[in-house]
């Protein structure tokens, strides 16, 4: 039997975040735009897919991503937020940056490469 990954619908609440919409999903995670109810800021919530949560390698990858994210401070790197808060499940909270995705830029320029 195939394991189904839970998805959240708009309006669902996870801790003090309210889901606005799904931004994307893939083999490793689901990513949502959400509203931080405490400070009225839009954020990104990144959840590992349910079937990978028990996988120690995935847990270590998320832990490493969180540790690195807390040390990085650069205008071209998405910041990790609220890393010290208690959560009802494993997920990362990241700043929401409006704009085009890298995929959109690459598809727009295809078949040309991006300039160095």
Secondary structure, 3 states (H helix, E strand, C coil): CCCCCCCCCCCCEECCEEEEEEEEECCCEEEEEEEECCCCEEEEEEEECHHHCCCHHHHHHHHHHHHHHHHCCCCCCCCEECCCCCCCCCEEEEECCCCCCHHHHHHHHCCCCCCC
